[in-house]
Amino acid sequence: MAAPNTGHVIGGARVEGSGERIEVRNPATEEVIGSVPAGTPSDVDDAVAAARAAFDGWADTPLRDRIAVVRRISEGIAQRRDEIAATVTAEMGSPITFSTKVHASVPVATSAGIADVLEGGFAWTDEVGNSLIVREPIGVVAAITPWNYPLHQVVAKVVPALATGCTVVLKPSEIAPLTAAIFAEIVAASGAPDGVFNLVHGTGPVVGEALAAHPDVDMVSFTGSTRAGRRVSEVAAATIKRVALELGGKSASVVLDDADLTKAVKLSVAGCFPNGGQSCNALSRLLVPESRLDEAVELAVAAAAKYTVGDPTSEETRVGPMVSEAQRDRVVDYIRKGVEEGATLAAGGPDRPEGVEKGYYVRPTVFTGVTPEMTIAQEEIFGPVLSILPYRDEDEAVRIANATDYGLAGAVFGSEDRALAVAKRLRTGQVDVNGGRFNPNAPFGGYKQSGNGREFGRHGLEEFLETKSIQR
């Protein structure tokens, strides 16, 4: 388990900060389990200065040595898997089985994937006529990460930035910051020089905005809500720095009329409820042929019943608490809104789940009778809430799937050729066809208000590079 009280990391040293601290609360027990310093603009100035001072030396470090650091980071995460999983479960409530299999394990694959891409012949230069095209590290990167995947999103930003020769200032979410402290220890043990990686705790309005506005920060990579991403863009615009955004989603799972309905509904529910539905790419809308709506609802209700709610430290639990009281209340308000607007509760509802007296819990909920214009079909809920919508033909299914402000992820089920054709019509950054498995080297990111830029693999590396043309 991470130390209950942790500090900033600036220039290789632990810094306690100004004295004011932010409490970290276990959402299952509602008890305080630790604290972090409330960072200030002065802390940001110090961290950015350390990153700036380290940049030239790190950018000039041979690629093989930077790759070696990335490999050691990946190995360090693997070695501390159980500790990381327990910390994630304690600070944000994800069930321990999911924390172990996903939160603490996927970052091992994605970080190793970055090293694999670089060792596989990543093109740092190429020739265009009489021009030499050179790719160079962009500089000092501010990485601002969310609470729902407190290690996965850190690794998605920090590792490719370091691999390309950038230096980093990380601001993790103040709601779930303890995992970032473990990551800082892993980076320190990897051989990265002091100042290459820095960590400043604090809130978005204070530390996040100070980083976005800082004239010595060359790029901001942000993951969070669309509202917060808008604000980061506004603040960063004053210094014309690059901004990469991975924001909200309202992803649709489109089940075609020739699909295996039982499999499609099971996998769609599995794409909505894990991590308590607190995933930006959650498949929160299930689109089914009108003629098979009743059957699909019955299957979804049966699947939802298997998502047991309870103590996230139990291996039997599949849905833990929401990360905070505010998040729990937000999800419950959406469920009530769905009922008010005329949707029908097929499972779940706004009441506290049975058998839990403490904690920020929500009942896994399935709505039917949902129309595309309803709030629950348009806005990101970020909880275990599935909306089932009928469609009459394939064109209408595509129109409904695309009819939100978001475009982050999606899924299509059906015969291979038809499903692939529909996947190509979806205005979204990633689509799974018939349950396609996760690829740690495939690009991830959104269309429309789901953001811009891509993470993971070659595309994730390119986000942190500038391009120079040298005419000869």
C-alpha positions as CSV (number, residue, x, y, z in Angstrom):
1,M,0.0,0.0,0.0
2,A,1.3,3.5,-0.8
3,A,2.4,5.7,2.1
4,P,-0.7,7.4,3.5
5,N,0.8,10.8,3.3
6,T,2.9,11.7,0.3
7,G,4.6,14.8,-1.1
8,H,5.5,16.4,-4.4
9,V,8.5,15.1,-6.3
10,I,10.5,18.1,-7.8
11,G,14.0,17.7,-9.2
12,G,14.4,14.3,-7.7
13,A,13.5,15.4,-4.2
14,R,10.4,14.9,-2.1
15,V,8.8,18.3,-1.3
16,E,6.2,18.5,1.4
17,G,4.6,21.7,0.1
18,S,3.0,24.6,1.8
19,G,1.4,22.8,4.8
20,E,-2.2,22.6,3.5
21,R,-3.1,19.1,2.5
22,I,-5.9,17.3,0.6
23,E,-7.4,14.3,2.2
24,V,-7.9,11.0,0.2
25,R,-11.0,9.1,1.1
26,N,-11.8,5.4,0.6
27,P,-15.1,5.5,-1.2
28,A,-16.2,2.1,0.2
29,T,-15.7,3.0,3.8
30,E,-15.9,6.8,3.6
31,E,-12.8,6.9,5.8
32,V,-9.7,9.1,5.2
33,I,-6.8,6.9,4.1
34,G,-4.1,9.4,3.3
35,S,-3.4,12.9,2.1
36,V,-1.3,14.8,-0.4
37,P,-0.1,18.4,-0.4
38,A,-2.3,21.1,-2.0
39,G,0.1,22.3,-4.6
40,T,0.5,26.0,-5.4
41,P,1.6,28.0,-8.5
42,S,5.0,28.3,-6.8
43,D,5.3,24.5,-6.6
44,V,4.5,24.4,-10.3
45,D,7.2,27.0,-11.1
46,D,9.7,24.9,-9.3
47,A,8.7,21.7,-11.0
48,V,8.7,23.3,-14.5
49,A,12.1,24.8,-13.8
50,A,13.5,21.4,-12.8
51,A,12.0,19.8,-16.0
52,R,13.4,22.7,-18.1
53,A,16.8,22.3,-16.6
54,A,16.8,18.5,-17.3
55,F,15.5,18.7,-20.8
56,D,18.6,19.3,-22.9
57,G,20.5,16.5,-21.3
58,W,17.6,14.0,-21.5
59,A,16.8,14.9,-25.1
60,D,20.5,14.2,-26.0
61,T,20.5,10.9,-24.1
62,P,21.0,8.0,-26.6
63,L,17.7,6.4,-27.5
64,R,18.9,3.0,-26.3
65,D,19.3,4.4,-22.8
66,R,15.8,6.0,-22.8
67,I,14.4,2.7,-24.0
68,A,16.2,1.0,-21.1
69,V,14.5,3.4,-18.7
70,V,11.1,2.6,-20.2
71,R,11.8,-1.1,-19.9
72,R,12.7,-0.7,-16.2
73,I,9.5,1.3,-15.6
74,S,7.4,-1.5,-17.2
75,E,9.2,-4.1,-15.1
76,G,8.8,-2.0,-11.9
77,I,5.1,-1.8,-12.4
78,A,4.9,-5.6,-12.9
79,Q,6.9,-6.2,-9.8
80,R,4.6,-4.0,-7.7
81,R,1.4,-5.2,-9.3
82,D,-0.4,-6.4,-6.1
83,E,0.5,-3.2,-4.2
84,I,-0.7,-1.0,-7.1
85,A,-4.0,-3.0,-7.3
86,A,-4.6,-2.7,-3.6
87,T,-3.9,1.1,-3.7
88,V,-6.3,1.6,-6.7
89,T,-9.0,-0.3,-4.9
90,A,-8.5,1.7,-1.7
91,E,-8.5,5.1,-3.3
92,M,-11.1,4.9,-6.1
93,G,-13.1,1.8,-5.3
94,S,-12.5,-0.5,-8.3
95,P,-13.0,-4.1,-7.4
96,I,-9.7,-5.9,-6.6
97,T,-10.0,-8.4,-9.4
98,F,-10.4,-5.6,-12.0
99,S,-7.7,-3.5,-10.3
100,T,-5.3,-6.5,-10.6
101,K,-6.2,-7.6,-14.2
102,V,-6.6,-4.1,-15.6
103,H,-5.4,-1.1,-13.5
104,A,-2.1,-2.8,-12.5
105,S,-1.5,-5.0,-15.5
106,V,-2.5,-3.1,-18.6
107,P,0.1,-0.4,-18.0
108,V,2.8,-3.1,-18.1
109,A,1.8,-3.9,-21.6
110,T,1.3,-0.3,-22.8
111,S,4.7,0.8,-21.5
112,A,6.5,-2.2,-22.9
113,G,4.6,-1.5,-26.2
114,I,6.3,1.9,-26.4
115,A,9.7,0.3,-26.0
116,D,8.8,-2.3,-28.7
117,V,7.7,0.4,-31.2
118,L,11.0,2.3,-30.7
119,E,13.1,-0.8,-31.0
120,G,11.1,-1.8,-34.1
121,G,12.4,1.0,-36.3
122,F,10.4,4.1,-35.4
123,A,11.1,6.7,-38.1
124,W,12.9,9.6,-36.5
125,T,14.0,11.0,-39.9
126,D,13.0,10.6,-43.5
127,E,13.8,12.2,-46.8
128,V,11.3,14.3,-48.9
129,G,13.1,15.5,-52.1
130,N,15.9,17.7,-51.0
131,S,14.6,18.0,-47.4
132,L,15.6,16.0,-44.4
133,I,12.6,15.6,-42.1
134,V,13.6,15.4,-38.4
135,R,11.4,14.5,-35.4
136,E,12.5,16.0,-32.1
137,P,11.1,16.0,-28.6
138,I,8.6,18.9,-28.0
139,G,10.1,19.9,-24.6
140,V,8.5,20.1,-21.2
141,V,5.2,18.3,-21.0
142,A,2.5,18.8,-18.4
143,A,0.5,15.6,-17.9
144,I,-2.8,16.1,-16.2
145,T,-4.5,12.8,-15.4
146,P,-7.9,11.6,-14.0
147,W,-9.0,9.5,-11.1
148,N,-10.8,6.7,-12.9
149,Y,-7.6,5.0,-14.2
150,P,-5.0,6.5,-11.9
151,L,-2.0,4.5,-13.2
152,H,-3.1,3.6,-16.8
153,Q,-3.6,7.3,-17.8
154,V,-0.3,8.3,-16.1
155,V,1.6,5.7,-18.1
156,A,-0.2,6.6,-21.3
157,K,1.3,10.1,-21.1
158,V,4.5,10.0,-19.1
159,V,6.1,6.9,-20.7
160,P,5.9,8.1,-24.3
161,A,6.9,11.6,-23.3
162,L,10.0,10.3,-21.6
163,A,10.7,7.8,-24.4
164,T,10.8,10.6,-27.0
165,G,13.2,12.7,-24.9
166,C,10.7,15.1,-23.2
167,T,10.7,15.9,-19.6
168,V,7.5,15.8,-17.6
169,V,5.5,17.5,-14.8
170,L,2.6,15.2,-13.7
171,K,-0.5,16.4,-11.9
172,P,-2.6,13.4,-10.9
173,S,-6.1,13.7,-9.7
174,E,-6.4,14.9,-6.1
175,I,-9.2,12.3,-5.6
176,A,-7.1,9.3,-6.3
177,P,-3.4,10.4,-6.1
178,L,-1.8,7.6,-4.1
179,T,-1.0,5.3,-7.0
180,A,0.9,8.2,-8.7
181,A,3.3,8.2,-5.6
182,I,4.1,4.5,-6.3
183,F,4.7,5.4,-10.0
184,A,7.1,8.2,-8.9
185,E,9.1,5.7,-6.9
186,I,9.2,3.3,-9.9
187,V,10.5,6.1,-12.2
188,A,13.1,7.1,-9.6
189,A,14.4,3.5,-9.5
190,S,14.4,3.3,-13.3
191,G,17.6,5.4,-13.7
192,A,15.8,8.5,-15.1
193,P,17.9,11.6,-14.1
194,D,16.6,14.0,-11.5
195,G,14.2,16.5,-13.0
196,V,13.2,14.4,-16.0
197,F,10.0,13.4,-14.1
198,N,8.3,15.6,-11.6
199,L,5.1,15.3,-9.6
200,V,3.0,18.1,-8.2
201,H,-0.3,17.3,-6.4
202,G,-3.2,19.6,-6.2
203,T,-6.5,20.7,-7.7
204,G,-7.2,21.5,-11.3
205,P,-8.2,25.1,-10.8
206,V,-4.9,25.8,-9.0
207,V,-2.2,23.4,-10.2
208,G,-3.8,22.3,-13.5
209,E,-4.4,25.9,-14.7
210,A,-0.9,27.0,-13.6
211,L,0.6,24.2,-15.7
212,A,-1.6,25.0,-18.7
213,A,-0.7,28.7,-18.5
214,H,3.0,28.3,-17.8
215,P,5.2,29.8,-20.5
216,D,7.9,27.1,-20.1
217,V,5.5,24.2,-20.6
218,D,5.6,23.3,-24.3
219,M,2.7,20.8,-24.3
220,V,-0.3,19.8,-22.1
221,S,-1.6,16.3,-22.3
222,F,-4.9,16.1,-20.5
223,T,-7.5,13.4,-19.8
224,G,-10.7,14.2,-18.0
225,S,-14.2,15.7,-18.6
226,T,-15.0,17.6,-21.7
227,R,-15.8,20.7,-19.6
228,A,-12.4,20.6,-17.9
229,G,-10.7,19.9,-21.3
230,R,-12.3,23.1,-22.7
231,R,-10.9,25.1,-19.8
232,V,-7.4,23.6,-20.3
233,S,-7.6,24.6,-24.0
234,E,-8.7,28.1,-23.1
235,V,-5.9,28.7,-20.6
236,A,-3.2,27.1,-22.8
237,A,-4.2,29.2,-25.8
238,A,-2.5,32.2,-24.3
239,T,0.9,30.7,-24.9
240,I,0.1,28.8,-28.1
241,K,1.2,25.4,-26.7
242,R,0.2,22.1,-28.0
243,V,-2.8,20.5,-26.2
244,A,-3.7,16.9,-26.5
245,L,-7.1,16.0,-25.0
246,E,-8.8,12.7,-24.2
247,L,-12.2,13.6,-22.9
248,G,-15.7,12.2,-22.4
249,G,-17.7,9.6,-24.4
250,K,-21.2,8.3,-25.0
251,S,-20.2,5.1,-26.9
252,A,-22.7,3.0,-28.7
253,S,-22.7,-0.8,-29.1
254,V,-24.6,-1.5,-32.4
255,V,-26.0,-5.0,-32.6
256,L,-26.9,-5.9,-36.2
257,D,-29.8,-8.2,-37.1
258,D,-27.5,-11.0,-38.0
259,A,-25.5,-10.9,-34.8
260,D,-25.4,-13.5,-32.1
261,L,-27.7,-11.5,-29.8
262,T,-26.8,-13.4,-26.6
263,K,-23.1,-12.8,-27.1
264,A,-23.5,-9.2,-28.2
265,V,-25.6,-8.2,-25.2
266,K,-23.3,-10.0,-22.8
267,L,-20.2,-8.3,-24.2
268,S,-22.0,-4.9,-24.4
269,V,-22.9,-5.0,-20.7
270,A,-19.3,-6.1,-20.0
271,G,-18.2,-3.0,-21.9
272,C,-20.5,-0.7,-19.7
273,F,-20.4,-1.9,-16.1
274,P,-16.7,-2.6,-15.3
275,N,-14.9,-0.1,-13.1
276,G,-18.4,0.9,-11.9
277,G,-19.1,2.3,-15.4
278,Q,-16.5,5.0,-14.7
279,S,-14.7,4.6,-18.0
280,C,-14.6,7.2,-20.8
281,N,-15.0,4.5,-23.4
282,A,-17.9,2.7,-21.6
283,L,-20.5,1.2,-24.0
284,S,-23.3,3.1,-22.3
285,R,-25.8,2.8,-25.2
286,L,-26.9,-0.5,-26.6
287,L,-28.6,-0.2,-30.1
288,V,-30.7,-3.3,-31.1
289,P,-33.1,-4.1,-33.9
290,E,-36.6,-3.0,-33.0
291,S,-37.9,-6.5,-33.6
292,R,-35.5,-8.0,-31.0
293,L,-35.8,-5.2,-28.4
294,D,-37.7,-7.3,-25.8
295,E,-35.2,-10.2,-26.1
296,A,-32.3,-7.8,-25.8
297,V,-33.7,-6.2,-22.7
298,E,-34.3,-9.6,-21.1
299,L,-30.7,-10.6,-21.8
300,A,-29.3,-7.3,-20.5
301,V,-31.2,-7.6,-17.3
302,A,-29.9,-11.1,-16.8
303,A,-26.4,-10.0,-17.5
304,A,-26.6,-7.0,-15.2
305,A,-27.8,-9.3,-12.3
306,K,-24.4,-10.9,-12.4
307,Y,-22.6,-7.7,-11.6
308,T,-22.6,-8.0,-7.8
309,V,-22.2,-4.8,-5.8
310,G,-20.2,-4.8,-2.6
311,D,-16.9,-4.5,-0.8
312,P,-14.3,-3.9,-3.5
313,T,-11.7,-5.9,-1.7
314,S,-13.7,-9.1,-2.1
315,E,-12.9,-11.1,-5.2
316,E,-16.7,-11.8,-5.6
317,T,-17.5,-8.1,-6.1
318,R,-17.9,-6.9,-9.7
319,V,-19.1,-3.3,-9.0
320,G,-17.6,-1.3,-6.2
321,P,-18.6,2.2,-5.1
322,M,-18.4,5.4,-7.2
323,V,-15.2,7.3,-6.5
324,S,-16.8,10.0,-4.3
325,E,-20.1,11.1,-2.8
326,A,-20.4,13.8,-5.5
327,Q,-20.0,11.2,-8.3
328,R,-22.5,8.9,-6.6
329,D,-25.0,11.8,-6.4
330,R,-24.4,12.7,-10.0
331,V,-25.1,9.2,-11.3
332,V,-28.2,8.9,-9.1
333,D,-29.5,12.2,-10.5
334,Y,-29.1,10.9,-14.1
335,I,-31.1,7.8,-13.2
336,R,-33.8,9.9,-11.8
337,K,-33.7,12.1,-14.9
338,G,-34.1,9.1,-17.1
339,V,-37.3,8.1,-15.2
340,E,-38.6,11.7,-15.3
341,E,-38.1,11.9,-19.1
342,G,-40.1,8.7,-19.7
343,A,-37.5,5.9,-19.9
344,T,-38.4,2.6,-18.2
345,L,-36.3,1.0,-15.5
346,A,-35.7,-2.6,-16.5
347,A,-33.1,-3.2,-13.7
348,G,-31.6,-1.1,-10.9
349,G,-32.7,2.4,-10.0
350,P,-31.8,5.4,-7.9
351,D,-32.0,3.6,-4.5
352,R,-29.0,2.5,-2.5
353,P,-28.1,-1.2,-3.3
354,E,-29.2,-3.7,-0.7
355,G,-26.6,-4.9,1.8
356,V,-24.3,-1.9,1.9
357,E,-24.8,0.6,4.6
358,K,-21.7,2.8,3.9
359,G,-19.9,3.9,0.8
360,Y,-20.8,5.7,-2.4
361,Y,-22.7,2.8,-4.1
362,V,-25.1,2.8,-7.1
363,R,-27.2,0.0,-8.3
364,P,-26.3,-1.3,-11.8
365,T,-29.1,0.1,-13.9
366,V,-30.6,-0.8,-17.3
367,F,-33.1,1.5,-19.0
368,T,-35.4,0.6,-21.9
369,G,-37.9,2.9,-23.6
370,V,-35.0,5.2,-24.3
371,T,-35.2,7.7,-27.2
372,P,-32.1,9.3,-28.8
373,E,-32.9,12.8,-27.6
374,M,-33.2,11.8,-23.9
375,T,-30.6,13.2,-21.5
376,I,-29.4,9.6,-20.6
377,A,-28.8,8.9,-24.3
378,Q,-26.9,12.1,-24.9
379,E,-24.8,12.9,-21.8
380,E,-21.9,11.0,-20.2
381,I,-23.2,9.5,-16.9
382,F,-19.9,7.9,-15.8
383,G,-21.6,5.2,-13.8
384,P,-23.1,1.7,-14.2
385,V,-26.1,2.8,-16.3
386,L,-27.0,1.2,-19.7
387,S,-29.6,2.7,-22.1
388,I,-31.1,0.3,-24.7
389,L,-32.4,2.0,-27.8
390,P,-34.2,0.3,-30.7
391,Y,-33.6,1.0,-34.4
392,R,-35.5,0.1,-37.6
393,D,-32.7,-0.3,-40.1
394,E,-28.9,-0.1,-40.4
395,D,-28.9,3.5,-41.5
396,E,-31.0,4.6,-38.5
397,A,-28.6,2.7,-36.2
398,V,-25.6,4.6,-37.6
399,R,-27.5,7.9,-37.3
400,I,-28.4,7.2,-33.6
401,A,-24.8,6.1,-32.8
402,N,-23.4,9.3,-34.3
403,A,-26.0,11.6,-32.9
404,T,-24.1,12.8,-29.8
405,D,-21.4,15.4,-29.2
406,Y,-19.0,12.6,-28.4
407,G,-17.0,10.2,-30.5
408,L,-14.5,8.2,-28.4
409,A,-15.3,4.5,-28.8
410,G,-18.0,2.0,-29.9
411,A,-18.7,-1.5,-30.9
412,V,-20.5,-3.4,-33.7
413,F,-21.7,-7.0,-33.6
414,G,-22.8,-8.9,-36.8
415,S,-21.4,-10.8,-39.7
416,E,-17.8,-9.8,-40.3
417,D,-18.2,-7.8,-43.5
418,R,-21.4,-6.0,-42.4
419,A,-20.0,-5.2,-39.0
420,L,-16.8,-3.8,-40.5
421,A,-18.7,-1.7,-42.9
422,V,-20.8,-0.2,-40.1
423,A,-17.7,0.3,-37.9
424,K,-16.2,2.5,-40.7
425,R,-19.3,4.7,-40.7
426,L,-19.2,5.4,-36.9
427,R,-17.7,8.8,-36.2
428,T,-15.6,7.6,-33.3
429,G,-11.9,7.0,-32.6
430,Q,-12.0,3.3,-31.7
431,V,-14.5,0.6,-32.6
432,D,-14.5,-3.1,-31.5
433,V,-16.0,-5.6,-33.9
434,N,-17.5,-8.7,-32.4
435,G,-15.5,-8.3,-29.2
436,G,-12.1,-7.5,-30.7
437,R,-9.5,-7.7,-28.0
438,F,-7.5,-4.8,-26.6
439,N,-4.4,-3.8,-28.6
440,P,-1.8,-1.9,-26.5
441,N,-0.1,-0.5,-29.6
442,A,-3.3,0.7,-31.4
443,P,-4.1,4.5,-31.2
444,F,-6.8,5.6,-28.7
445,G,-8.5,8.9,-28.8
446,G,-11.6,10.7,-29.9
447,Y,-13.5,12.6,-32.5
448,K,-15.7,15.7,-31.9
449,Q,-15.9,16.7,-28.2
450,S,-14.2,13.5,-27.1
451,G,-10.9,15.3,-27.7
452,N,-8.0,15.4,-30.1
453,G,-4.7,13.5,-30.3
454,R,-3.9,9.8,-29.8
455,E,-2.4,7.7,-27.1
456,F,-0.4,4.4,-27.2
457,G,2.0,2.9,-29.8
458,R,3.5,4.9,-32.6
459,H,0.7,7.4,-32.6
460,G,1.2,8.0,-28.9
461,L,4.9,8.7,-29.5
462,E,4.2,11.2,-32.3
463,E,2.1,13.4,-30.0
464,F,5.2,14.4,-28.1
465,L,7.4,15.3,-31.2
466,E,7.9,18.4,-33.2
467,T,8.7,18.1,-36.9
468,K,11.6,20.0,-38.5
469,S,12.4,20.3,-42.3
470,I,16.0,20.8,-43.3
471,Q,16.5,21.8,-46.9
472,R,19.8,20.8,-48.5
